[in-house]
Amino acid sequence: MIYDNLNKTITTKRLVLRLFQKSDAVAVTKLCNNYNIYKNTLYLPYPYSIEDALSWIEHHLDNFNANKSYEFAITDKESGELYGAIALSNNQKFNNGEIAYWIGEKFWGNGYATEAAQAIFHFAFEEKQYHKVFARYFNSNPASGRVMQKLGLKKEGILIDHVRKENRFEDLVYYGIINSVGL
């Protein structure tokens, strides 16, 4: 994994994680206007419009520069095709952050979320000196839990009926990992 601070990019074996541009809004809209992604995400609206994409992208650079959050487009290293997004929040007071991601449905099952998340953990622990990174997912989406397990996160607990999605309550499963390098 190579982090380029000047260009705010992370390069892995197959991917380039980079800041979103306004020109990505059409591709983001196409990928996110998908019920199967919506039902497994906490905040994504559905249907998803170009305005949703533009307003989401609008503050990424400011948030990155202010060390509030880091939102990366997950793109193919060779073609530049957009596969999805991965984000890391920054709770400076507690020296931790939450990782969140989505991958366009046609790209599921290729390990892109796992590869991007490994790069984000390296970014969090090596570049930003986090103590901990955590993630959460709907209990009804076990595939997301498998990604977290592959990455070495440990299950920390389940918040029962914690959020409301589509007129039903969902359990949120929490996973976390401590920075063993910085201890």
Contacts in CASP RR format, 6 or more apart in sequence:
PFRMAT RR
TARGET T0000
AUTHOR 0000-0000-0000
METHOD contacts of the structure
MODEL  1
MIYDNLNKTITTKRLVLRLFQKSDAVAVTKLCNNYNIYKNTLYLPYPYSI
EDALSWIEHHLDNFNANKSYEFAITDKESGELYGAIALSNNQKFNNGEIA
YWIGEKFWGNGYATEAAQAIFHFAFEEKQYHKVFARYFNSNPASGRVMQK
LGLKKEGILIDHVRKENRFEDLVYYGIINSVGL
1 10 0 8 1.000
1 11 0 8 1.000
1 12 0 8 1.000
1 118 0 8 1.000
1 119 0 8 1.000
1 122 0 8 1.000
1 123 0 8 1.000
2 10 0 8 1.000
2 11 0 8 1.000
3 9 0 8 1.000
3 10 0 8 1.000
3 122 0 8 1.000
3 123 0 8 1.000
3 126 0 8 1.000
3 127 0 8 1.000
4 10 0 8 1.000
4 11 0 8 1.000
5 127 0 8 1.000
7 18 0 8 1.000
8 18 0 8 1.000
8 19 0 8 1.000
8 64 0 8 1.000
9 16 0 8 1.000
9 17 0 8 1.000
9 18 0 8 1.000
9 19 0 8 1.000
10 16 0 8 1.000
10 17 0 8 1.000
10 18 0 8 1.000
10 72 0 8 1.000
10 119 0 8 1.000
10 120 0 8 1.000
10 122 0 8 1.000
10 123 0 8 1.000
11 17 0 8 1.000
11 77 0 8 1.000
12 77 0 8 1.000
12 115 0 8 1.000
12 116 0 8 1.000
12 118 0 8 1.000
12 119 0 8 1.000
13 77 0 8 1.000
13 115 0 8 1.000
14 76 0 8 1.000
14 77 0 8 1.000
14 112 0 8 1.000
14 115 0 8 1.000
15 74 0 8 1.000
15 75 0 8 1.000
15 76 0 8 1.000
15 77 0 8 1.000
15 83 0 8 1.000
15 112 0 8 1.000
15 115 0 8 1.000
15 116 0 8 1.000
15 119 0 8 1.000
16 75 0 8 1.000
16 76 0 8 1.000
16 77 0 8 1.000
16 80 0 8 1.000
17 72 0 8 1.000
17 73 0 8 1.000
17 74 0 8 1.000
17 75 0 8 1.000
17 86 0 8 1.000
17 116 0 8 1.000
17 119 0 8 1.000
17 120 0 8 1.000
18 72 0 8 1.000
18 73 0 8 1.000
18 75 0 8 1.000
19 60 0 8 1.000
19 61 0 8 1.000
19 64 0 8 1.000
19 71 0 8 1.000
19 72 0 8 1.000
19 73 0 8 1.000
20 28 0 8 1.000
20 56 0 8 1.000
20 57 0 8 1.000
20 60 0 8 1.000
20 71 0 8 1.000
20 72 0 8 1.000
20 73 0 8 1.000
20 85 0 8 1.000
21 57 0 8 1.000
22 54 0 8 1.000
22 57 0 8 1.000
24 53 0 8 1.000
24 57 0 8 1.000
24 73 0 8 1.000
24 82 0 8 1.000
25 50 0 8 1.000
25 53 0 8 1.000
25 54 0 8 1.000
25 57 0 8 1.000
26 50 0 8 1.000
26 53 0 8 1.000
27 82 0 8 1.000
28 53 0 8 1.000
28 56 0 8 1.000
28 57 0 8 1.000
28 82 0 8 1.000
28 85 0 8 1.000
29 48 0 8 1.000
29 49 0 8 1.000
29 50 0 8 1.000
29 52 0 8 1.000
29 53 0 8 1.000
31 37 0 8 1.000
31 82 0 8 1.000
31 84 0 8 1.000
31 102 0 8 1.000
31 104 0 8 1.000
31 105 0 8 1.000
32 38 0 8 1.000
32 44 0 8 1.000
32 48 0 8 1.000
32 52 0 8 1.000
32 53 0 8 1.000
32 102 0 8 1.000
32 104 0 8 1.000
33 46 0 8 1.000
33 47 0 8 1.000
33 48 0 8 1.000
33 49 0 8 1.000
34 48 0 8 1.000
34 104 0 8 1.000
34 105 0 8 1.000
35 46 0 8 1.000
36 105 0 8 1.000
37 44 0 8 1.000
37 102 0 8 1.000
37 104 0 8 1.000
37 105 0 8 1.000
38 44 0 8 1.000
38 45 0 8 1.000
38 46 0 8 1.000
38 48 0 8 1.000
39 140 0 8 1.000
39 165 0 8 1.000
39 166 0 8 1.000
40 102 0 8 1.000
40 137 0 8 1.000
40 138 0 8 1.000
40 140 0 8 1.000
40 141 0 8 1.000
40 144 0 8 1.000
41 102 0 8 1.000
42 100 0 8 1.000
42 138 0 8 1.000
42 163 0 8 1.000
42 165 0 8 1.000
44 102 0 8 1.000
45 52 0 8 1.000
60 71 0 8 1.000
63 69 0 8 1.000
63 70 0 8 1.000
63 71 0 8 1.000
64 70 0 8 1.000
64 71 0 8 1.000
67 90 0 8 1.000
67 92 0 8 1.000
67 128 0 8 1.000
68 89 0 8 1.000
68 90 0 8 1.000
69 87 0 8 1.000
69 88 0 8 1.000
69 89 0 8 1.000
69 90 0 8 1.000
70 87 0 8 1.000
70 88 0 8 1.000
70 90 0 8 1.000
70 120 0 8 1.000
70 123 0 8 1.000
71 85 0 8 1.000
71 86 0 8 1.000
71 87 0 8 1.000
72 85 0 8 1.000
72 86 0 8 1.000
72 87 0 8 1.000
72 116 0 8 1.000
72 120 0 8 1.000
73 82 0 8 1.000
73 84 0 8 1.000
73 85 0 8 1.000
74 82 0 8 1.000
74 83 0 8 1.000
74 84 0 8 1.000
74 85 0 8 1.000
74 86 0 8 1.000
74 101 0 8 1.000
74 103 0 8 1.000
74 112 0 8 1.000
74 113 0 8 1.000
74 116 0 8 1.000
75 81 0 8 1.000
75 82 0 8 1.000
75 83 0 8 1.000
76 83 0 8 1.000
83 103 0 8 1.000
83 104 0 8 1.000
83 107 0 8 1.000
83 112 0 8 1.000
84 101 0 8 1.000
84 102 0 8 1.000
84 103 0 8 1.000
84 104 0 8 1.000
84 107 0 8 1.000
84 112 0 8 1.000
85 101 0 8 1.000
85 102 0 8 1.000
86 99 0 8 1.000
86 100 0 8 1.000
86 101 0 8 1.000
86 113 0 8 1.000
86 116 0 8 1.000
86 117 0 8 1.000
86 120 0 8 1.000
87 99 0 8 1.000
87 100 0 8 1.000
87 101 0 8 1.000
88 97 0 8 1.000
88 98 0 8 1.000
88 99 0 8 1.000
88 120 0 8 1.000
88 123 0 8 1.000
88 124 0 8 1.000
88 133 0 8 1.000
89 97 0 8 1.000
89 98 0 8 1.000
89 100 0 8 1.000
90 97 0 8 1.000
90 128 0 8 1.000
90 130 0 8 1.000
91 97 0 8 1.000
94 131 0 8 1.000
94 132 0 8 1.000
95 129 0 8 1.000
95 130 0 8 1.000
95 131 0 8 1.000
95 132 0 8 1.000
96 130 0 8 1.000
96 131 0 8 1.000
96 132 0 8 1.000
96 133 0 8 1.000
96 134 0 8 1.000
97 124 0 8 1.000
97 130 0 8 1.000
97 132 0 8 1.000
97 133 0 8 1.000
97 134 0 8 1.000
98 133 0 8 1.000
98 134 0 8 1.000
98 135 0 8 1.000
98 136 0 8 1.000
99 117 0 8 1.000
99 120 0 8 1.000
99 121 0 8 1.000
99 124 0 8 1.000
99 133 0 8 1.000
99 134 0 8 1.000
99 135 0 8 1.000
100 135 0 8 1.000
101 113 0 8 1.000
101 116 0 8 1.000
101 117 0 8 1.000
103 112 0 8 1.000
103 113 0 8 1.000
108 143 0 8 1.000
113 147 0 8 1.000
114 147 0 8 1.000
114 150 0 8 1.000
114 151 0 8 1.000
117 147 0 8 1.000
117 151 0 8 1.000
118 151 0 8 1.000
120 133 0 8 1.000
121 133 0 8 1.000
121 151 0 8 1.000
121 177 0 8 1.000
124 130 0 8 1.000
124 133 0 8 1.000
124 179 0 8 1.000
125 133 0 8 1.000
125 179 0 8 1.000
125 181 0 8 1.000
125 182 0 8 1.000
126 181 0 8 1.000
129 179 0 8 1.000
129 182 0 8 1.000
130 179 0 8 1.000
131 178 0 8 1.000
131 179 0 8 1.000
131 182 0 8 1.000
132 176 0 8 1.000
132 177 0 8 1.000
132 178 0 8 1.000
132 179 0 8 1.000
133 153 0 8 1.000
133 176 0 8 1.000
133 177 0 8 1.000
133 179 0 8 1.000
134 153 0 8 1.000
134 156 0 8 1.000
134 174 0 8 1.000
134 175 0 8 1.000
134 176 0 8 1.000
134 177 0 8 1.000
135 148 0 8 1.000
135 153 0 8 1.000
135 174 0 8 1.000
135 175 0 8 1.000
135 176 0 8 1.000
136 172 0 8 1.000
136 173 0 8 1.000
136 174 0 8 1.000
136 175 0 8 1.000
137 144 0 8 1.000
137 145 0 8 1.000
137 148 0 8 1.000
137 172 0 8 1.000
137 173 0 8 1.000
137 175 0 8 1.000
138 144 0 8 1.000
138 163 0 8 1.000
138 165 0 8 1.000
138 170 0 8 1.000
138 171 0 8 1.000
138 172 0 8 1.000
138 173 0 8 1.000
139 158 0 8 1.000
139 170 0 8 1.000
139 171 0 8 1.000
139 172 0 8 1.000
139 173 0 8 1.000
140 170 0 8 1.000
140 171 0 8 1.000
145 173 0 8 1.000
145 175 0 8 1.000
148 175 0 8 1.000
148 176 0 8 1.000
149 175 0 8 1.000
151 177 0 8 1.000
152 177 0 8 1.000
153 175 0 8 1.000
153 176 0 8 1.000
153 177 0 8 1.000
154 175 0 8 1.000
154 176 0 8 1.000
154 177 0 8 1.000
155 173 0 8 1.000
155 174 0 8 1.000
155 175 0 8 1.000
156 174 0 8 1.000
156 175 0 8 1.000
156 176 0 8 1.000
157 173 0 8 1.000
157 174 0 8 1.000
158 171 0 8 1.000
158 172 0 8 1.000
158 173 0 8 1.000
158 174 0 8 1.000
159 171 0 8 1.000
159 172 0 8 1.000
159 174 0 8 1.000
160 171 0 8 1.000
161 169 0 8 1.000
161 170 0 8 1.000
161 171 0 8 1.000
162 169 0 8 1.000
162 170 0 8 1.000
162 171 0 8 1.000
162 172 0 8 1.000
163 169 0 8 1.000
163 170 0 8 1.000
163 172 0 8 1.000
164 170 0 8 1.000
END
